[in-house]
Amino acid sequence: MDDLPISPTEPRGSPSPGKEQQAAGVGILLQIMMLVLSFVLGHVLRRKKFYYLPEASASLLIGLIVGGLANISDTETSIRAWFNFHEEFFFLFLLPPIIFQSGFSLSPKPFFSNFGAIVTFAIVGTFIASTVTGILVYLGGLIYLMYRLPFLECMMFGALISATDPVTVLSIFQELGSDMNLYALVFGESVLNDAMAISLYRTISLIKSHVPSEQNFFMVIVKFLETFVGSMSSGVGVGFTAALLFKYAGLDIDNLLNLECCLFVLFPYFSYMLAEGLGLSGIVSILFTGIVMKHYTFSNLSENSQRFVSAFFHLISSLAETFVFIYMGFDIAMEQHSWSHVGFIFFSILFIIVARAANVFSCAYMVNLIRPAHRQIPLKHQKALWYSGLRGAMAFALALQSVHDLPEGHGQTIFTATTAIVVLTVLLIGGSTGTMLEALQVVGDGHDGPIGESFEVNNGYISPPYDEEESSGNRLKMRLKEFHKNTATFRALDKNYLTPFFTTQTGDDEEQEDFGEAASSSRRASFHG
């Protein structure tokens, strides 16, 4: 019957509708049980301060164990079908709330004070990492070190495997306390890095299927810029539209609380689907919608609605994130993998370690080259950034998509290698992250006082006033000074024009709100720690 809910896979000769519904119920029940187990286990591990098995690793492990048991047992195919990892479900339903919450929860001051460095690491660095990985994998194939793939397919693999997922590192930062500048760099890079990696992957995939080879490189750059700038403009436009609607519609009264919250929750998905419908990147769009809606739209809500939407998006993103790791673990155990190319997996792991180092240390060198001495990124922070490059759900989902995008055998090899890399980085590197960060002495040194206070004093390398004498003879530093003036001009524009136009508050109100919000974030972090 066509009107009944159907399972993700519908084989011919499937059982009766009643049987199907029962199988769906059992499958969903198992998923809920694994979610409950994951949250409870994560809570116990945090309470016991056991950092060798972070929550993300525990969720992945639960999925792997249950998937392995289902694989060796005589579980019905109709039940197992409900656990297949479908990239469409991931990209359309699970990823949007996670990405929106990333943008929505950004602390404006540390993020924008380090914006130049974050953009350098996320855009230039991801491009370096994906290019280095792709070229090394191609060269490795040429000299018969590993399974040989065509050049563009190697570049696609480089793009998808450069998507980092430092959820484990960030949770440890929150638990143990860390320098706010380092947290902003890791968090900001990971948020923009996902958008960059998916845009690169889709662009190269499109070029591979449509454009003659001699135009490849130029078209990759043009198509990428078109996708990224178009998606960003779409997201910012939706955010500004939402801000004006909530400012002038008069919804911030008690009896319209439900309508206000419903509209606010719908705008992010509208942004995501609009970009996807226009052939752009929904990830980039919803990320910038989150940033703009937090900065401008959020203050136009009533206090009750502000509390509700903050809690709602945090809840939905936590559920989605945990479910992604369980779902991923289960699918890894259930999928058919091409383990015959062990050399490809081994050398891929070595190459991504080299590529991550090339990304972090070269970008840090560029950033430090134009920063005053008191704003340099310390070497220990660079090492922490390098170590925090775990691979997770985004790389896994893109690898699963590559099975459909690439010829028989090639996509399967990439998928198997990505699976091995995700499991190793999440379980092994994720489990040793706490020890590594403590050895580098980058945790526990940034929460001596409220976060807001750390921006008023010279703490680390977060935008203190520039020293006129120090930059007098250096052309690069003079350019940095000009950039700083432009940034100050944008802040003045935001305070004097954008904030009054799009919100019901003045720029001074906004500064007070940012300070209070930062201080309350500090109290929450110290409470969880």
C-alpha positions as CSV (number, residue, x, y, z in Angstrom):
1,M,0.0,0.0,0.0
2,D,1.5,3.3,-1.1
3,D,0.1,5.4,1.7
4,L,1.7,3.5,4.5
5,P,5.1,4.6,6.0
6,I,7.8,2.7,4.1
7,S,11.2,1.6,5.4
8,P,14.3,3.2,3.9
9,T,14.8,0.1,1.7
10,E,11.9,-1.6,0.1
11,P,12.9,-5.0,-1.3
12,R,10.6,-6.9,-3.6
13,G,8.4,-9.4,-2.0
14,S,8.4,-7.5,1.3
15,P,6.3,-8.7,4.2
16,S,2.7,-7.6,4.9
17,P,2.1,-3.9,6.0
18,G,1.4,-5.1,9.6
19,K,4.7,-6.9,9.7
20,E,6.4,-3.9,8.3
21,Q,5.0,-1.6,10.9
22,Q,6.0,-4.0,13.6
23,A,9.6,-4.1,12.2
24,A,9.6,-0.3,12.1
25,G,8.5,-0.1,15.7
26,V,11.2,-2.5,16.8
27,G,13.9,-0.7,14.8
28,I,12.9,2.8,16.2
29,L,12.6,1.3,19.8
30,L,16.2,0.0,19.5
31,Q,17.4,3.4,18.3
32,I,15.7,5.1,21.3
33,M,17.2,2.6,23.7
34,M,20.7,3.3,22.3
35,L,20.1,7.1,22.6
36,V,19.1,6.7,26.2
37,L,22.0,4.4,27.0
38,S,24.4,6.9,25.3
39,F,23.2,9.9,27.2
40,V,23.2,8.0,30.6
41,L,26.7,6.6,29.9
42,G,28.0,10.0,28.8
43,H,26.6,11.6,32.0
44,V,28.2,8.9,34.2
45,L,31.6,9.3,32.4
46,R,31.5,13.0,32.8
47,R,30.6,12.7,36.5
48,K,33.5,10.3,37.1
49,K,35.8,12.6,35.0
50,F,36.7,9.6,32.8
51,Y,38.1,11.4,29.7
52,Y,39.5,8.3,28.0
53,L,36.0,7.5,26.6
54,P,34.4,10.8,25.6
55,E,30.6,10.9,24.9
56,A,31.0,10.8,21.1
57,S,33.3,7.8,21.3
58,A,30.9,6.1,23.7
59,S,28.0,6.7,21.2
60,L,30.0,5.3,18.3
61,L,31.1,2.3,20.4
62,I,27.4,1.6,21.3
63,G,26.5,1.7,17.6
64,L,29.4,-0.6,16.7
65,I,28.6,-3.2,19.3
66,V,24.8,-3.3,18.6
67,G,25.5,-3.3,14.8
68,G,28.0,-6.2,15.2
69,L,25.5,-8.2,17.3
70,A,22.8,-7.6,14.7
71,N,25.2,-8.6,12.0
72,I,26.1,-12.0,13.5
73,S,22.6,-12.7,14.8
74,D,19.6,-13.7,12.7
75,T,18.0,-10.3,12.8
76,E,15.1,-9.7,10.4
77,T,16.1,-7.8,7.3
78,S,13.1,-5.5,7.7
79,I,14.4,-4.4,11.1
80,R,18.0,-4.0,10.0
81,A,16.8,-1.8,7.1
82,W,15.9,0.9,9.6
83,F,19.5,1.3,10.7
84,N,21.0,1.9,7.3
85,F,22.9,5.2,7.1
86,H,21.2,7.3,4.4
87,E,23.2,10.4,3.4
88,E,19.9,12.1,2.4
89,F,18.5,11.7,5.9
90,F,21.8,12.9,7.4
91,F,22.1,16.0,5.2
92,L,18.4,17.0,5.3
93,F,17.4,16.2,8.9
94,L,20.3,15.5,11.2
95,L,23.0,18.0,10.0
96,P,20.9,21.3,9.8
97,P,20.1,21.6,13.5
98,I,23.8,20.7,14.4
99,I,25.2,23.4,12.0
100,F,22.6,26.0,13.0
101,Q,23.3,25.5,16.7
102,S,27.0,25.9,15.9
103,G,26.4,29.3,14.4
104,F,23.7,30.2,16.9
105,S,25.9,29.4,19.9
106,L,29.1,31.3,18.8
107,S,30.3,33.8,21.3
108,P,30.6,36.9,19.2
109,K,33.6,38.5,20.9
110,P,36.1,35.7,20.8
111,F,34.9,34.5,17.4
112,F,35.1,37.9,15.7
113,S,38.2,38.9,17.5
114,N,39.9,35.9,15.9
115,F,37.9,36.0,12.7
116,G,40.9,36.5,10.4
117,A,42.7,33.5,11.9
118,I,39.6,31.4,11.9
119,V,38.9,32.1,8.2
120,T,42.6,31.4,7.4
121,F,42.5,28.0,9.1
122,A,39.0,27.1,7.8
123,I,39.2,28.2,4.2
124,V,42.9,28.4,3.3
125,G,43.9,25.6,5.6
126,T,41.1,23.2,4.5
127,F,42.1,23.9,0.9
128,I,45.8,23.2,1.7
129,A,44.8,20.0,3.6
130,S,42.5,18.7,0.9
131,T,45.1,19.5,-1.9
132,V,48.0,17.9,0.0
133,T,46.0,14.8,0.8
134,G,44.7,14.4,-2.8
135,I,48.2,14.9,-4.3
136,L,49.9,12.5,-1.8
137,V,47.2,9.8,-2.4
138,Y,47.6,10.3,-6.2
139,L,51.4,10.0,-6.0
140,G,51.1,7.0,-3.7
141,G,49.1,5.3,-6.4
142,L,51.6,6.2,-9.1
143,I,54.5,4.6,-7.2
144,Y,52.3,1.6,-6.3
145,L,52.3,2.3,-2.5
146,M,48.5,2.0,-2.5
147,Y,45.4,1.5,-4.7
148,R,45.6,3.8,-7.6
149,L,42.8,6.3,-8.2
150,P,42.4,9.0,-11.0
151,F,43.6,12.5,-10.0
152,L,40.1,14.1,-9.6
153,E,38.9,11.2,-7.5
154,C,42.0,11.6,-5.2
155,M,41.1,15.3,-4.9
156,M,37.5,14.4,-4.0
157,F,38.8,12.0,-1.3
158,G,41.1,14.9,0.0
159,A,38.1,17.2,0.2
160,L,35.8,14.8,2.1
161,I,38.5,13.6,4.5
162,S,39.5,17.2,5.4
163,A,36.2,17.8,7.1
164,T,37.1,17.8,10.8
165,D,34.8,17.0,13.8
166,P,36.4,18.1,17.0
167,V,33.3,17.5,19.2
168,T,35.3,15.5,21.6
169,V,38.0,18.1,22.0
170,L,35.5,20.9,22.5
171,S,33.6,18.9,25.2
172,I,36.9,18.4,27.0
173,F,37.7,22.1,26.7
174,Q,34.3,22.8,28.4
175,E,34.8,20.2,31.1
176,L,38.4,21.2,32.0
177,G,38.3,24.9,31.1
178,S,40.6,26.2,28.3
179,D,41.9,29.4,26.9
180,M,39.0,31.2,25.2
181,N,41.2,32.1,22.2
182,L,42.1,28.5,21.5
183,Y,38.4,27.4,22.0
184,A,37.3,30.1,19.5
185,L,39.9,28.9,17.0
186,V,39.0,25.2,17.3
187,F,35.3,25.8,17.3
188,G,35.3,28.5,14.6
189,E,37.5,26.4,12.3
190,S,35.4,23.3,12.7
191,V,32.2,25.2,11.9
192,L,33.5,26.9,8.7
193,N,35.6,23.8,7.8
194,D,32.5,21.6,7.3
195,A,31.0,24.2,5.0
196,M,34.3,24.5,3.1
197,A,34.8,20.7,2.8
198,I,31.3,20.0,1.5
199,S,31.5,22.9,-1.0
200,L,34.9,21.6,-2.3
201,Y,33.6,18.0,-2.6
202,R,30.5,19.0,-4.5
203,T,32.3,21.4,-6.7
204,I,35.0,18.8,-7.7
205,S,32.3,16.2,-8.2
206,L,30.4,18.5,-10.5
207,I,33.5,19.4,-12.4
208,K,34.4,15.7,-12.8
209,S,31.1,14.9,-14.4
210,H,30.6,18.0,-16.6
211,V,33.7,19.9,-17.5
212,P,36.6,19.1,-19.9
213,S,39.9,18.4,-18.0
214,E,41.8,21.4,-19.2
215,Q,39.4,23.8,-17.5
216,N,39.2,21.8,-14.3
217,F,41.3,24.0,-11.9
218,F,40.0,27.3,-13.0
219,M,36.4,26.0,-12.9
220,V,36.8,24.6,-9.4
221,I,37.9,28.0,-8.1
222,V,35.1,29.9,-9.9
223,K,32.4,27.3,-9.0
224,F,33.5,27.1,-5.4
225,L,33.4,30.9,-5.0
226,E,30.0,31.1,-6.7
227,T,28.7,28.4,-4.3
228,F,30.2,29.7,-1.1
229,V,29.4,33.4,-1.7
230,G,25.9,32.7,-3.0
231,S,25.2,30.4,0.0
232,M,26.5,32.9,2.5
233,S,24.5,35.7,0.9
234,S,21.4,33.5,1.0
235,G,21.9,32.7,4.7
236,V,22.6,36.3,5.7
237,G,19.6,37.5,3.7
238,V,17.2,35.1,5.5
239,G,18.7,36.1,8.9
240,F,18.1,39.8,8.2
241,T,14.6,39.1,6.9
242,A,13.8,37.2,10.1
243,A,15.2,40.1,12.2
244,L,12.9,42.7,10.5
245,L,9.9,40.4,10.7
246,F,10.3,39.9,14.5
247,K,11.1,43.6,15.0
248,Y,7.9,45.0,13.3
249,A,5.4,42.1,13.5
250,G,4.7,42.7,17.2
251,L,4.9,39.1,18.2
252,D,6.7,39.6,21.5
253,I,3.6,39.4,23.7
254,D,2.6,36.5,25.9
255,N,-0.4,35.2,24.0
256,L,1.7,35.0,20.8
257,L,4.5,33.0,22.4
258,N,3.7,29.8,20.4
259,L,3.5,31.6,17.1
260,E,6.8,33.5,17.8
261,C,8.7,30.3,18.6
262,C,7.2,28.4,15.7
263,L,8.3,31.1,13.2
264,F,11.8,31.3,14.7
265,V,12.3,27.6,14.5
266,L,11.1,27.5,10.8
267,F,13.5,30.2,9.5
268,P,16.7,28.1,9.7
269,Y,15.1,25.2,7.7
270,F,13.8,27.7,5.2
271,S,17.3,29.0,4.8
272,Y,18.7,25.5,4.3
273,M,16.1,24.4,1.8
274,L,16.3,27.6,-0.1
275,A,20.0,27.2,-0.7
276,E,19.6,23.5,-1.6
277,G,16.8,24.4,-4.0
278,L,19.0,27.1,-5.7
279,G,21.8,24.5,-6.2
280,L,23.9,26.2,-3.4
281,S,25.2,24.8,-0.1
282,G,22.6,24.6,2.6
283,I,25.3,24.0,5.2
284,V,27.0,27.4,4.5
285,S,23.6,29.1,4.3
286,I,22.2,27.8,7.6
287,L,25.5,28.5,9.4
288,F,25.4,32.2,8.5
289,T,21.6,32.3,9.2
290,G,22.5,31.0,12.7
291,I,25.1,33.7,13.2
292,V,22.9,36.5,12.0
293,M,19.8,35.4,13.8
294,K,21.6,35.2,17.1
295,H,23.1,38.6,16.6
296,Y,20.0,40.5,15.3
297,T,16.8,38.4,15.5
298,F,17.3,36.8,18.9
299,S,17.0,40.2,20.8
300,N,13.7,40.9,19.1
301,L,12.0,37.9,20.8
302,S,10.3,38.1,24.2
303,E,12.2,36.8,27.2
304,N,10.2,33.6,27.4
305,S,10.7,32.9,23.6
306,Q,14.5,33.5,24.0
307,R,14.7,30.9,26.7
308,F,12.6,28.4,24.7
309,V,14.5,28.7,21.4
310,S,17.9,28.5,23.1
311,A,16.9,25.4,25.0
312,F,15.1,23.9,21.9
313,F,18.0,24.2,19.5
314,H,20.5,23.0,22.1
315,L,18.2,19.9,22.7
316,I,17.7,19.1,19.0
317,S,21.4,19.5,18.2
318,S,22.4,17.3,21.1
319,L,20.0,14.6,20.0
320,A,21.0,14.8,16.4
321,E,24.7,14.7,17.2
322,T,24.4,11.7,19.5
323,F,22.2,9.9,17.0
324,V,24.7,10.6,14.2
325,F,27.5,8.8,16.1
326,I,25.2,5.8,17.1
327,Y,23.8,5.6,13.5
328,M,27.3,5.8,12.1
329,G,28.7,3.1,14.4
330,F,25.8,0.8,13.6
331,D,26.2,1.3,9.8
332,I,29.9,0.8,9.9
333,A,29.3,-2.7,11.5
334,M,26.5,-3.5,9.0
335,E,28.0,-2.3,5.7
336,Q,30.0,-4.3,3.3
337,H,33.6,-3.0,3.3
338,S,36.5,-3.4,0.8
339,W,39.2,-4.5,3.3
340,S,41.5,-5.8,0.5
341,H,43.2,-2.4,0.1
342,V,44.8,-2.2,3.6
343,G,47.7,-0.2,2.1
344,F,45.3,2.5,0.9
345,I,43.9,2.8,4.5
346,F,47.4,2.8,6.2
347,F,48.9,5.4,3.8
348,S,45.8,7.5,3.8
349,I,46.0,7.8,7.6
350,L,49.7,8.9,7.3
351,F,48.9,11.4,4.6
352,I,46.0,13.1,6.5
353,I,48.3,13.5,9.5
354,V,50.9,15.2,7.2
355,A,48.2,17.3,5.5
356,R,46.7,18.4,8.9
357,A,50.2,19.5,10.0
358,A,50.7,21.4,6.7
359,N,47.3,23.1,7.2
360,V,47.8,24.1,10.9
361,F,51.5,25.1,11.0
362,S,51.5,26.9,7.6
363,C,48.3,28.9,8.5
364,A,49.6,29.7,12.0
365,Y,52.8,30.9,10.4
366,M,50.9,33.2,8.0
367,V,48.7,34.5,10.9
368,N,51.7,35.1,13.2
369,L,53.6,36.8,10.4
370,I,51.1,39.7,10.4
371,R,50.2,39.8,14.1
372,P,52.0,41.8,16.8
373,A,54.2,39.9,19.2
374,H,51.6,39.9,22.0
375,R,48.9,38.3,19.7
376,Q,51.0,35.4,18.3
377,I,49.4,32.0,18.4
378,P,51.6,29.9,20.7
379,L,53.2,26.7,19.5
380,K,51.3,24.7,22.2
381,H,48.0,26.0,20.8
382,Q,49.1,25.1,17.2
383,K,49.9,21.5,18.4
384,A,46.4,21.4,20.1
385,L,44.8,22.5,16.8
386,W,46.7,19.9,14.9
387,Y,45.7,17.2,17.4
388,S,42.0,18.2,17.4
389,G,41.6,17.3,13.7
390,L,39.4,14.3,14.3
391,R,37.2,13.0,11.5
392,G,33.5,12.4,12.1
393,A,30.0,12.3,10.6
394,M,30.6,14.8,7.7
395,A,33.5,12.8,6.3
396,F,31.5,9.6,6.7
397,A,28.4,10.9,5.0
398,L,30.4,12.3,2.1
399,A,32.3,9.0,1.7
400,L,29.0,7.2,1.6
401,Q,27.9,9.6,-1.1
402,S,31.1,8.9,-3.0
403,V,30.0,5.2,-3.4
404,H,27.2,6.5,-5.7
405,D,29.3,9.3,-7.3
406,L,32.4,7.2,-8.3
407,P,32.9,4.1,-10.4
408,E,32.4,0.6,-8.9
409,G,35.2,-0.2,-6.5
410,H,36.7,3.3,-6.3
411,G,33.9,4.7,-4.1
412,Q,33.9,1.5,-2.0
413,T,37.7,1.8,-1.4
414,I,37.3,5.5,-0.3
415,F,34.3,4.6,1.9
416,T,36.3,1.8,3.7
417,A,39.3,4.0,4.2
418,T,37.2,6.9,5.6
419,T,35.4,4.4,7.9
420,A,38.7,3.2,9.3
421,I,39.9,6.8,9.8
422,V,36.7,7.9,11.6
423,V,36.8,4.9,14.0
424,L,40.5,5.4,14.7
425,T,40.4,9.1,15.2
426,V,37.2,9.1,17.3
427,L,38.1,6.2,19.5
428,L,41.9,6.3,19.8
429,I,42.7,10.0,19.4
430,G,39.5,11.1,21.0
431,G,40.2,8.9,24.0
432,S,43.7,10.3,24.4
433,T,42.8,14.0,23.9
434,G,42.4,14.9,27.5
435,T,45.8,13.5,28.4
436,M,47.4,15.3,25.3
437,L,45.8,18.6,26.1
438,E,46.9,18.4,29.7
439,A,50.4,17.6,28.6
440,L,50.4,20.6,26.3
441,Q,49.1,22.7,29.2
442,V,46.3,24.2,27.2
443,V,43.4,23.2,29.5
444,G,42.6,24.8,32.8
445,D,44.4,28.1,32.0
446,G,41.6,30.3,30.6
447,H,38.8,30.3,33.2
448,D,40.4,32.2,36.1
449,G,37.6,34.8,35.9
450,P,34.4,35.4,33.9
451,I,34.9,35.1,30.2
452,G,33.8,38.7,29.6
453,E,36.7,40.0,31.7
454,S,39.2,38.2,29.6
455,F,38.4,40.6,26.7
456,E,39.0,43.6,28.8
457,V,42.6,42.6,29.7
458,N,45.5,41.4,27.6
459,N,44.8,37.7,27.9
460,G,46.7,35.7,25.3
461,Y,46.2,36.9,21.8
462,I,42.7,38.3,21.8
463,S,42.4,41.7,20.1
464,P,44.1,44.1,22.5
465,P,44.8,47.7,21.3
466,Y,47.6,47.8,18.7
467,D,51.0,49.2,19.6
468,E,51.8,52.1,17.3
469,E,55.6,51.8,17.8
470,E,55.8,48.0,17.3
471,S,54.3,48.1,13.8
472,S,56.0,51.3,12.6
473,G,58.6,49.8,10.3
474,N,56.8,46.7,9.1
475,R,54.8,46.8,5.9
476,L,52.8,43.7,6.7
477,K,51.9,45.0,10.1
478,M,50.8,48.3,8.6
479,R,48.5,46.3,6.4
480,L,47.2,44.5,9.5
481,K,46.6,47.9,11.1
482,E,44.6,48.9,8.1
483,F,42.6,45.7,8.4
484,H,42.0,46.4,12.0
485,K,40.7,49.9,11.2
486,N,38.3,48.3,8.7
487,T,37.2,45.9,11.3
488,A,36.7,48.7,13.8
489,T,34.8,50.6,11.0
490,F,32.5,47.5,10.6
491,R,31.9,47.3,14.4
492,A,31.0,51.0,14.4
493,L,28.7,50.5,11.5
494,D,27.1,47.5,13.3
495,K,26.7,49.4,16.5
496,N,25.5,52.7,15.0
497,Y,23.4,51.5,12.1
498,L,22.8,47.7,11.7
499,T,21.9,47.0,15.3
500,P,19.4,49.9,15.7
501,F,17.9,49.1,12.2
502,F,17.4,45.3,12.6
503,T,16.8,45.1,16.4
504,T,14.9,46.9,19.1
505,Q,18.1,47.6,21.1
506,T,20.9,50.1,20.7
507,G,24.6,49.2,20.3
508,D,25.3,50.0,24.0
509,D,22.5,47.5,25.0
510,E,24.1,44.9,22.8
511,E,27.6,45.3,24.5
512,Q,26.0,44.9,27.9
513,E,24.2,41.8,26.7
514,D,27.3,40.3,25.3
515,F,29.2,40.8,28.5
516,G,26.4,39.3,30.6
517,E,26.1,36.4,28.2
518,A,29.8,35.7,28.3
519,A,29.8,35.8,32.1
520,S,26.9,33.4,32.3
521,S,28.7,31.0,29.8
522,S,31.6,31.0,32.1
523,R,29.4,30.1,35.1
524,R,27.8,27.3,33.1
525,A,31.2,25.9,32.1
526,S,32.5,26.0,35.6
527,F,29.3,24.3,36.8
528,H,29.7,21.5,34.3
529,G,33.4,21.1,35.1
